[in-house]
C-alpha cells in the first residue's frame, strides 16, 4: 500500500475517530494538568477570600529543574568498540562536530529540552519533535561591472541550507494510540496551528476549504470593539494533526472539521524507530495505561495541609498585638497608649479613687498573648513537619535544596547526598536517554540527507590530523549498515559540573599517562620488541578517558612513527681486520707521500727553470726597449734642432728686412728670447723621456724581486701530514712549511 492508493475521505474519517478516542483517554490527565499549572503559577480567583498559601510546588520545581538539566548537553559520538580504527574515529569526530555545531548555533535543542522537562515535572508529560529542513537560498555575488552604464551585475548563486530543528510540543498537543506500554503504541500525532496563508503554502489551494476553528482568547472583545472581520480572520487558525503511523509506515495530515486528508506521504525520513520524536518524558506510570500521574498529585494532600497551616499562621500573626480594656472613669489611661508620648506625666482627676483600685493594675487589663504565641509556635512546627514529609515523598533532601545544619557532621551530609542521588538518579537517567535519543535522530537525518560537502564544511575536519581519512569516513556515515555497527551517539552528563572536578579529571588523565610513559620508556629502549605492546597498552588507557578522545589521533600518529621499521645497522668489523686495514692504509699513505714529494720537487725545479728563463727574457726585452727609446729620443732631438735652425734663419732674415724700420737692439732681444723658448721645450721633452725610462726600470726591478721571493718560498723545506676522516681512514695529504 502506498500514498496514492489511499482514499483521502476514508483516511480522514478513520484518523478523526482515532484522535477522538485518544482525547477521551487523556481528559482526566488534561483536567488535572490544568489545575497543577494554575497552582504552580499561583493563579487564584477571589484573592481576598482565598487565604494565604505556601507555594511548595513552585519551590520543588525550581529545585528539580537544575538537578535534572543543569547545562546544555554536548554531543558524544564514539566508536562502538575501542579498537584501532582511524576511519571509524574520524567518522565519529565528523558526526560529533556536526551535532555540536547545531546545538551551539541554534537554540532550539536547549530550549525544547528545558520546556519538555518542565512539562514532565508539572502535568507529567514532556515531548519534542525532530524534523528535517532543506532550503535553497540565493547568495548575491558582485561580478565585474557591466558594459551598459558601467553598473555592477549581481549574479545570484543558489546553495542548500540543511538543518534538523527540534520543536517543542505542548503537552496538550500530543496524542498517541491507547496502549499499556510505549512498545505497544502504533501511531503518534502532534497538533500544529496554521493560518490560512501558511496552510495554502504548505498544502495548496485545498486548504481554503479548511475551517479555522481555533480562536485566540479575547477575540469576541475585539469584535465588539469594532475590529474588522478580515483582521479577525487572520488571527484565527486551523488545527492540523500530523500523524505518523508505524503500522503502515505512512504520514497523514488531517485538519479538524475537514472531510479529507490534507496530505499523505510514505515514510519521509526512514528512521530506525520510524517516529521523529523520542519516547516522551512521562511522570509516574503503571502497567495498565500510558496516561501518567503528575508528581504533585502524590503529595497534593500534604501541600493542602501546608496551605492550611500557613493560613492559620497568618491569622495568629494578626492576633499577636497589644489589645486590652480600661475603666471608662479613667480616660487618662487611654492617653498612655494612644498619644505615644515620652517622659511625660499624665494627670489623674480622681487620684484617691485611682489609688484605691490599685493604680494601673486595677483600671486596665490586656489580652493575654501566651496562648496565641504557643499556638503560633505549634503551627510553625507542624508546617515544618509537613514540609519534611513532602521532601521525603519527592526525594528532595537538604543537600539538594542547599540547606544544612551546623550540628550535622560531614558523614551525615554524605549519607543524605547519596540518598538524594539514588532518588534522583532515575530521573536524571530518563532525561539523559531522552536527550540522547534526540541526538541519535538528528545524527541519522544528517547521515542520510546532508550532502558530503555540508558534513565536511560543518565539521571542519580538514584542519585536523584526521583529514586524510575524511573521504572514507563520510562514505562510512553514508553506509547505513556499517554505520550502525561501528558508531554510537549519546549525550554526556546533563548535571552541572564543578570546574574543580573537570580540572581534576584532566590532571588525573595527564598524571596517569605521564606515569605510564615514564615507566615503560626505559623498558622499550632496552627491549625494542616490546614497544608495540607498550603502545597498545597506552592506547587502551587513553581510550578509557573521555578527555583523551581528542588526543587519540596524536597518540596514534606518534606510535605509528615509533613503530616504523628502522634501517639495519652495519655489522661491526673484526678488530684484527681493522688493524690490517689500518696498516695497509698507512703503507699506502706513505707511498702516496713519497710520490707526492717527488712530484713536488720536480715541479719546483721546473718552476725555477721557467723563472730564470722569464727573468732573462724580461731583461732582454727591457734593454731592447731602452735602446729603441734612446734612438727615438736622439732622432727627435736632431729633428727639433734642424727645425729650430730653420726657424732661426727665417727669423733672422725677417729681422734683417725690417732693420730699416726698427732699431737693431730690439731685433737682437727678440731673437734671443725665441732661442731661449725653444731650448726650454727641448729640455722638458728630454726630462719626460728620462722619467718614463726610470719608471720602467723600477717596475722591472719589482717584478724581479717578486719572482725571486716566490722561488725562495718554493725552495723552503716542507713537512707533509696525512689528513684522516671521522672513521680514522686517510683521505688526503696536507703540506706544512717548517721554520
TORSEDO-392294 format. One record per residue (C-alpha): residue number from 1; residue in three letters; x, y, z. Coordinates in steps of 0.5 Angstrom, whole numbers, plus 500, padded with zeros to 3 digits. Example, Ala and Ser with C-alpha at 12.3 -4.5 7.8 and 13.67 -1.06 7.14 Angstrom:
<pts>
1 ALA 525 491 516
2 SER 527 498 514
</pts>
This chain:
<pts>
1 UNK 500 500 500
2 UNK 503 507 498
3 UNK 500 514 499
4 UNK 497 514 492
5 UNK 492 508 493
6 UNK 489 511 500
7 UNK 482 515 500
8 UNK 483 521 503
9 UNK 476 522 505
10 UNK 476 515 509
11 UNK 483 516 512
12 UNK 481 523 515
13 UNK 475 519 518
14 UNK 479 514 521
15 UNK 484 519 524
16 UNK 479 523 527
17 UNK 476 518 530
18 UNK 483 515 533
19 UNK 484 522 535
20 UNK 478 523 539
21 UNK 479 516 542
22 UNK 486 519 545
23 UNK 483 525 547
24 UNK 478 522 551
25 UNK 483 518 555
26 UNK 487 524 556
27 UNK 481 528 559
28 UNK 483 527 566
29 UNK 490 528 565
30 UNK 489 534 562
31 UNK 484 537 567
32 UNK 489 535 573
33 UNK 495 538 569
34 UNK 491 545 568
35 UNK 490 545 576
36 UNK 497 544 577
37 UNK 499 549 572
38 UNK 495 554 576
39 UNK 497 552 582
40 UNK 505 553 580
41 UNK 503 560 577
42 UNK 499 561 584
43 UNK 493 563 579
44 UNK 488 565 585
45 UNK 481 567 584
46 UNK 478 571 590
47 UNK 485 573 592
48 UNK 482 577 599
49 UNK 478 570 601
50 UNK 483 565 598
51 UNK 487 566 605
52 UNK 495 565 605
53 UNK 499 560 601
54 UNK 506 557 602
55 UNK 507 555 594
56 UNK 512 549 596
57 UNK 510 546 588
58 UNK 514 552 585
59 UNK 520 551 590
60 UNK 520 544 589
61 UNK 520 545 581
62 UNK 525 551 581
63 UNK 530 546 585
64 UNK 529 540 581
65 UNK 530 543 574
66 UNK 537 545 575
67 UNK 538 538 579
68 UNK 536 535 572
69 UNK 538 539 567
70 UNK 544 544 570
71 UNK 547 545 563
72 UNK 546 544 555
73 UNK 549 537 554
74 UNK 555 536 549
75 UNK 554 531 543
76 UNK 558 525 544
77 UNK 560 520 538
78 UNK 564 515 539
79 UNK 566 508 536
80 UNK 562 502 539
81 UNK 569 498 540
82 UNK 575 502 543
83 UNK 580 499 538
84 UNK 585 502 533
85 UNK 580 504 527
86 UNK 582 511 525
87 UNK 577 511 519
88 UNK 571 510 525
89 UNK 575 515 529
90 UNK 574 520 524
91 UNK 567 519 522
92 UNK 566 520 530
93 UNK 569 526 530
94 UNK 566 529 524
95 UNK 559 527 526
96 UNK 560 530 533
97 UNK 562 536 531
98 UNK 556 537 526
99 UNK 552 536 532
100 UNK 555 540 537
101 UNK 555 546 531
102 UNK 548 545 531
103 UNK 547 545 539
104 UNK 551 551 539
105 UNK 549 555 533
106 UNK 541 554 534
107 UNK 538 555 541
108 UNK 532 550 539
109 UNK 535 544 542
110 UNK 537 547 549
111 UNK 530 551 550
112 UNK 526 545 547
113 UNK 529 540 553
114 UNK 528 545 558
115 UNK 521 546 556
116 UNK 520 539 556
117 UNK 523 538 563
118 UNK 518 543 566
119 UNK 512 539 563
120 UNK 515 533 566
121 UNK 515 536 573
122 UNK 508 539 572
123 UNK 503 536 568
124 UNK 507 530 567
125 UNK 509 529 560
126 UNK 514 533 556
127 UNK 515 532 548
128 UNK 520 534 543
129 UNK 520 533 535
130 UNK 525 533 530
131 UNK 525 535 523
132 UNK 529 536 517
133 UNK 529 542 513
134 UNK 533 543 506
135 UNK 532 550 503
136 UNK 535 553 497
137 UNK 537 561 498
138 UNK 540 566 494
139 UNK 547 569 495
140 UNK 549 575 491
141 UNK 556 576 489
142 UNK 558 582 486
143 UNK 561 581 479
144 UNK 565 585 474
145 UNK 562 592 472
146 UNK 557 591 466
147 UNK 558 595 460
148 UNK 552 599 460
149 UNK 552 604 464
150 UNK 558 602 468
151 UNK 554 599 473
152 UNK 555 592 477
153 UNK 552 586 475
154 UNK 549 582 481
155 UNK 549 574 480
156 UNK 545 570 485
157 UNK 548 563 487
158 UNK 544 558 490
159 UNK 546 554 496
160 UNK 543 549 500
161 UNK 541 550 507
162 UNK 540 544 511
163 UNK 539 543 519
164 UNK 535 539 523
165 UNK 531 543 528
166 UNK 528 541 535
167 UNK 521 543 536
168 UNK 518 543 543
169 UNK 511 540 543
170 UNK 506 543 548
171 UNK 503 537 553
172 UNK 496 538 550
173 UNK 498 538 543
174 UNK 501 531 543
175 UNK 497 524 543
176 UNK 498 517 541
177 UNK 494 511 541
178 UNK 492 508 547
179 UNK 497 503 550
180 UNK 499 500 556
181 UNK 507 501 555
182 UNK 511 505 550
183 UNK 512 499 546
184 UNK 505 498 544
185 UNK 504 505 541
186 UNK 502 504 534
187 UNK 502 512 532
188 UNK 504 519 535
189 UNK 501 525 533
190 UNK 502 533 534
191 UNK 498 539 533
192 UNK 500 545 529
193 UNK 496 551 529
194 UNK 497 554 522
195 UNK 494 561 519
196 UNK 490 561 512
197 UNK 497 563 508
198 UNK 501 558 512
199 UNK 496 553 510
200 UNK 496 555 503
201 UNK 503 555 502
202 UNK 504 548 505
203 UNK 498 544 503
204 UNK 496 548 497
205 UNK 489 551 495
206 UNK 485 546 498
207 UNK 487 549 505
208 UNK 482 554 503
209 UNK 476 550 505
210 UNK 479 548 512
211 UNK 475 551 518
212 UNK 479 556 522
213 UNK 477 553 529
214 UNK 482 556 534
215 UNK 480 563 536
216 UNK 485 567 541
217 UNK 483 569 548
218 UNK 479 576 547
219 UNK 477 575 540
220 UNK 470 577 542
221 UNK 472 583 546
222 UNK 476 585 540
223 UNK 470 584 535
224 UNK 465 588 540
225 UNK 470 594 540
226 UNK 470 595 532
227 UNK 476 591 530
228 UNK 474 589 522
229 UNK 473 582 521
230 UNK 479 581 516
231 UNK 483 583 521
232 UNK 480 578 526
233 UNK 480 572 521
234 UNK 488 573 520
235 UNK 488 572 528
236 UNK 484 565 527
237 UNK 488 559 526
238 UNK 486 552 523
239 UNK 488 545 528
240 UNK 492 541 523
241 UNK 494 534 526
242 UNK 501 531 524
243 UNK 500 523 525
244 UNK 506 518 524
245 UNK 503 511 523
246 UNK 508 506 525
247 UNK 504 500 522
248 UNK 503 503 515
249 UNK 510 507 515
250 UNK 506 513 513
251 UNK 505 520 515
252 UNK 498 523 515
253 UNK 496 531 515
254 UNK 489 532 518
255 UNK 485 538 520
256 UNK 480 538 525
257 UNK 473 540 521
258 UNK 475 538 514
259 UNK 473 532 511
260 UNK 479 530 507
261 UNK 486 529 509
262 UNK 491 535 507
263 UNK 497 530 505
264 UNK 499 523 505
265 UNK 507 521 505
266 UNK 511 515 505
267 UNK 516 515 511
268 UNK 520 521 509
269 UNK 526 520 514
270 UNK 527 513 514
271 UNK 529 513 521
272 UNK 530 507 525
273 UNK 525 508 530
274 UNK 520 511 525
275 UNK 518 516 529
276 UNK 521 523 529
277 UNK 520 524 537
278 UNK 523 520 542
279 UNK 519 517 548
280 UNK 516 523 552
281 UNK 518 524 559
282 UNK 513 521 563
283 UNK 511 522 570
284 UNK 509 516 575
285 UNK 506 511 571
286 UNK 503 504 572
287 UNK 503 498 567
288 UNK 496 498 565
289 UNK 496 505 562
290 UNK 501 510 559
291 UNK 497 516 562
292 UNK 502 519 567
293 UNK 500 521 574
294 UNK 503 528 576
295 UNK 508 528 582
296 UNK 504 534 585
297 UNK 498 529 585
298 UNK 502 525 590
299 UNK 503 530 595
300 UNK 498 535 594
301 UNK 494 533 601
302 UNK 501 535 604
303 UNK 501 541 600
304 UNK 494 543 602
305 UNK 496 542 610
306 UNK 502 546 609
307 UNK 497 552 606
308 UNK 492 551 612
309 UNK 498 552 617
310 UNK 500 558 613
311 UNK 493 561 613
312 UNK 493 560 621
313 UNK 500 562 622
314 UNK 498 569 618
315 UNK 491 569 623
316 UNK 495 568 629
317 UNK 501 573 627
318 UNK 495 578 626
319 UNK 492 577 633
320 UNK 499 578 636
321 UNK 498 585 638
322 UNK 497 589 645
323 UNK 490 589 646
324 UNK 486 591 653
325 UNK 481 594 657
326 UNK 481 600 662
327 UNK 476 604 667
328 UNK 472 609 663
329 UNK 472 613 669
330 UNK 480 614 668
331 UNK 480 617 661
332 UNK 487 619 662
333 UNK 489 611 662
334 UNK 488 611 654
335 UNK 492 617 653
336 UNK 498 613 655
337 UNK 498 609 649
338 UNK 494 613 644
339 UNK 498 619 645
340 UNK 505 616 644
341 UNK 509 621 649
342 UNK 515 620 652
343 UNK 518 622 659
344 UNK 511 625 660
345 UNK 507 625 666
346 UNK 499 625 665
347 UNK 495 628 671
348 UNK 489 624 674
349 UNK 483 627 676
350 UNK 481 623 682
351 UNK 487 620 685
352 UNK 484 618 691
353 UNK 480 613 688
354 UNK 485 611 683
355 UNK 490 609 688
356 UNK 484 606 692
357 UNK 483 601 686
358 UNK 491 599 686
359 UNK 493 604 680
360 UNK 494 602 673
361 UNK 493 595 675
362 UNK 486 596 678
363 UNK 484 600 672
364 UNK 487 597 666
365 UNK 487 589 663
366 UNK 491 587 657
367 UNK 489 581 653
368 UNK 494 575 655
369 UNK 499 573 649
370 UNK 502 567 652
371 UNK 497 562 649
372 UNK 497 566 642
373 UNK 504 565 642
374 UNK 504 558 644
375 UNK 499 556 638
376 UNK 504 560 633
377 UNK 510 556 635
378 UNK 506 550 635
379 UNK 503 552 628
380 UNK 511 553 625
381 UNK 513 547 628
382 UNK 507 543 624
383 UNK 509 546 618
384 UNK 516 544 618
385 UNK 514 537 619
386 UNK 509 537 614
387 UNK 515 540 609
388 UNK 519 535 611
389 UNK 514 530 609
390 UNK 514 533 602
391 UNK 521 533 602
392 UNK 521 525 603
393 UNK 516 524 598
394 UNK 519 528 593
395 UNK 526 526 595
396 UNK 529 533 596
397 UNK 534 533 601
398 UNK 537 538 605
399 UNK 543 537 601
400 UNK 540 538 594
401 UNK 536 544 597
402 UNK 542 547 600
403 UNK 540 547 607
404 UNK 544 544 612
405 UNK 545 545 620
406 UNK 552 547 623
407 UNK 551 541 628
408 UNK 551 536 622
409 UNK 557 532 621
410 UNK 561 531 614
411 UNK 559 524 615
412 UNK 551 525 616
413 UNK 551 530 610
414 UNK 555 525 605
415 UNK 549 520 607
416 UNK 544 525 605
417 UNK 547 527 599
418 UNK 548 519 597
419 UNK 541 518 599
420 UNK 538 524 595
421 UNK 543 522 589
422 UNK 539 515 589
423 UNK 532 518 589
424 UNK 534 523 583
425 UNK 539 518 579
426 UNK 533 515 575
427 UNK 530 522 573
428 UNK 537 524 571
429 UNK 538 518 567
430 UNK 531 519 564
431 UNK 533 526 562
432 UNK 540 523 559
433 UNK 536 518 555
434 UNK 531 523 552
435 UNK 537 528 550
436 UNK 541 522 547
437 UNK 535 520 543
438 UNK 534 527 540
439 UNK 541 527 538
440 UNK 541 520 535
441 UNK 535 522 531
442 UNK 539 528 529
443 UNK 545 524 527
444 UNK 541 519 523
445 UNK 538 525 519
446 UNK 545 528 518
447 UNK 548 522 515
448 UNK 542 520 511
449 UNK 540 527 508
450 UNK 546 532 509
451 UNK 551 533 503
452 UNK 558 530 504
453 UNK 560 538 503
454 UNK 556 540 508
455 UNK 559 535 513
456 UNK 566 537 511
457 UNK 565 544 512
458 UNK 561 544 518
459 UNK 565 539 522
460 UNK 572 543 520
461 UNK 575 536 519
462 UNK 580 539 514
463 UNK 584 543 519
464 UNK 586 536 524
465 UNK 590 531 523
466 UNK 585 526 521
467 UNK 584 530 515
468 UNK 587 524 511
469 UNK 581 520 513
470 UNK 576 525 512
471 UNK 573 522 505
472 UNK 573 515 508
473 UNK 570 517 514
474 UNK 564 521 510
475 UNK 563 514 506
476 UNK 562 510 512
477 UNK 557 515 515
478 UNK 553 515 509
479 UNK 553 507 509
480 UNK 547 505 514
481 UNK 549 498 516
482 UNK 557 499 517
483 UNK 555 506 521
484 UNK 550 502 526
485 UNK 555 497 528
486 UNK 561 502 529
487 UNK 559 509 531
488 UNK 554 510 537
489 UNK 551 517 539
490 UNK 550 519 546
491 UNK 549 526 551
492 UNK 554 527 556
493 UNK 553 529 563
494 UNK 547 534 564
495 UNK 548 536 571
496 UNK 552 542 572
497 UNK 560 540 574
498 UNK 564 544 578
499 UNK 570 547 575
500 UNK 575 544 580
501 UNK 572 537 578
502 UNK 574 538 571
503 UNK 581 540 572
504 UNK 582 534 577
505 UNK 580 529 572
506 UNK 584 533 567
507 UNK 590 532 572
508 UNK 588 525 573
509 UNK 589 524 566
510 UNK 596 527 565
511 UNK 598 524 571
512 UNK 596 517 569
513 UNK 599 518 562
514 UNK 606 521 565
515 UNK 607 516 570
516 UNK 606 510 565
517 UNK 610 513 560
518 UNK 616 514 565
519 UNK 616 507 567
520 UNK 615 504 560
521 UNK 620 508 556
522 UNK 626 505 559
523 UNK 624 498 558
524 UNK 622 500 551
525 UNK 629 503 550
526 UNK 632 496 553
527 UNK 628 492 549
528 UNK 625 495 543
529 UNK 621 488 541
530 UNK 616 491 547
531 UNK 615 497 544
532 UNK 609 495 540
533 UNK 606 492 546
534 UNK 607 498 550
535 UNK 604 503 545
536 UNK 597 498 545
537 UNK 597 499 553
538 UNK 598 506 553
539 UNK 592 507 548
540 UNK 588 502 552
541 UNK 589 507 557
542 UNK 588 513 553
543 UNK 581 511 550
544 UNK 578 510 557
545 UNK 579 517 559
546 UNK 573 522 556
547 UNK 578 527 555
548 UNK 583 523 552
549 UNK 579 522 545
550 UNK 581 529 543
551 UNK 588 527 543
552 UNK 588 520 541
553 UNK 590 522 534
554 UNK 596 525 536
555 UNK 598 519 540
556 UNK 596 514 534
557 UNK 601 518 530
558 UNK 607 518 535
559 UNK 606 511 536
560 UNK 606 510 528
561 UNK 612 514 527
562 UNK 615 510 533
563 UNK 614 503 530
564 UNK 616 505 524
565 UNK 622 500 522
566 UNK 629 503 523
567 UNK 634 501 517
568 UNK 639 496 519
569 UNK 645 498 522
570 UNK 652 496 519
571 UNK 656 490 522
572 UNK 661 491 527
573 UNK 668 490 524
574 UNK 673 485 527
575 UNK 679 488 531
576 UNK 684 484 527
577 UNK 681 486 520
578 UNK 681 493 522
579 UNK 688 493 525
580 UNK 691 490 518
581 UNK 686 495 514
582 UNK 690 501 518
583 UNK 697 498 517
584 UNK 695 497 509
585 UNK 692 505 509
586 UNK 699 507 513
587 UNK 703 504 508
588 UNK 699 506 502
589 UNK 699 513 505
590 UNK 707 513 506
591 UNK 708 511 499
592 UNK 703 517 497
593 UNK 707 522 501
594 UNK 714 520 497
595 UNK 711 520 491
596 UNK 708 527 492
597 UNK 714 529 495
598 UNK 718 527 488
599 UNK 713 530 484
600 UNK 713 537 488
601 UNK 721 537 488
602 UNK 720 536 480
603 UNK 715 542 480
604 UNK 720 546 484
605 UNK 726 545 479
606 UNK 721 546 473
607 UNK 719 553 476
608 UNK 726 555 478
609 UNK 728 554 471
610 UNK 722 557 468
611 UNK 723 563 473
612 UNK 730 564 470
613 UNK 728 564 463
614 UNK 723 569 464
615 UNK 728 574 468
616 UNK 733 573 462
617 UNK 728 574 457
618 UNK 725 580 461
619 UNK 732 584 462
620 UNK 733 583 454
621 UNK 726 586 453
622 UNK 727 592 457
623 UNK 734 593 454
624 UNK 732 593 447
625 UNK 726 598 449
626 UNK 731 602 453
627 UNK 735 603 446
628 UNK 729 604 442
629 UNK 727 609 446
630 UNK 734 613 446
631 UNK 734 612 439
632 UNK 728 615 438
633 UNK 730 621 443
634 UNK 736 622 439
635 UNK 732 623 433
636 UNK 727 627 436
637 UNK 733 632 438
638 UNK 736 632 432
639 UNK 729 634 428
640 UNK 728 639 433
641 UNK 735 642 433
642 UNK 734 643 425
643 UNK 727 646 426
644 UNK 730 651 431
645 UNK 736 653 426
646 UNK 731 653 420
647 UNK 726 658 424
648 UNK 732 662 427
649 UNK 735 663 420
650 UNK 728 665 418
651 UNK 727 670 424
652 UNK 734 673 422
653 UNK 732 674 415
654 UNK 726 678 417
655 UNK 729 682 422
656 UNK 734 684 417
657 UNK 729 686 412
658 UNK 726 690 418
659 UNK 732 693 420
660 UNK 731 700 417
661 UNK 725 701 421
662 UNK 727 698 428
663 UNK 733 699 432
664 UNK 738 694 432
665 UNK 738 692 439
666 UNK 730 690 439
667 UNK 732 685 434
668 UNK 737 682 438
669 UNK 733 682 444
670 UNK 727 678 440
671 UNK 732 673 437
672 UNK 735 671 444
673 UNK 728 670 447
674 UNK 726 666 442
675 UNK 732 662 442
676 UNK 731 661 450
677 UNK 724 659 449
678 UNK 726 653 444
679 UNK 731 651 449
680 UNK 726 650 455
681 UNK 722 646 450
682 UNK 727 641 448
683 UNK 730 641 456
684 UNK 723 639 458
685 UNK 722 633 453
686 UNK 728 630 455
687 UNK 726 630 462
688 UNK 720 627 461
689 UNK 723 621 457
690 UNK 728 620 463
691 UNK 722 620 468
692 UNK 719 614 463
693 UNK 725 610 463
694 UNK 726 611 470
695 UNK 719 608 472
696 UNK 720 602 467
697 UNK 727 601 471
698 UNK 723 601 477
699 UNK 717 596 475
700 UNK 722 591 472
701 UNK 726 591 479
702 UNK 720 590 483
703 UNK 718 584 478
704 UNK 725 581 479
705 UNK 724 582 487
706 UNK 717 578 487
707 UNK 720 573 483
708 UNK 726 572 487
709 UNK 721 571 493
710 UNK 717 566 490
711 UNK 723 562 488
712 UNK 725 563 495
713 UNK 719 560 498
714 UNK 719 554 494
715 UNK 726 552 496
716 UNK 724 552 503
717 UNK 723 545 506
718 UNK 716 543 508
719 UNK 713 537 512
720 UNK 707 533 510
721 UNK 702 530 514
722 UNK 696 525 513
723 UNK 689 528 514
724 UNK 684 523 517
725 UNK 676 523 517
726 UNK 672 521 522
727 UNK 672 514 522
728 UNK 680 514 522
729 UNK 682 513 515
730 UNK 687 517 511
731 UNK 683 522 506
732 UNK 689 526 504
733 UNK 696 530 505
734 UNK 697 537 507
735 UNK 704 541 507
736 UNK 706 545 512
737 UNK 712 550 512
738 UNK 718 549 517
739 UNK 722 554 520
</pts>
